[in-house]
């Protein structure tokens, strides 16, 4: 069954969470976390959202964003796609579509 469409609004606040497939680790050290945050910052420059807070755990992350435009789907697609491509180039892994997550370049 397909996921319901995400509601998007101008100037909306979003609490985003994503976790590793089967709850596996996605961050192995501080360098991994720094690279992920760099991807988030570069995406921020491209899409113009406000980045209020974050928490990076070993196997998941939280982002608290505000979007002046109606573009949260594009923002998350960008973060997750860049992260996944960078990550899978170094560590081939299999992800389920429902659990595609923001990973990082090493």
Secondary structure, 3 states (H helix, E strand, C coil): CCCCCCCCCCCEEEEEEEECHHHCCCCCCHHHHHHHHHHHHHHHHHHCCEEEEEEECCCEEEEEEEECCCCHHHHHHHHHHHHHHHHHHHCCCCCCHHHCCCCCCC
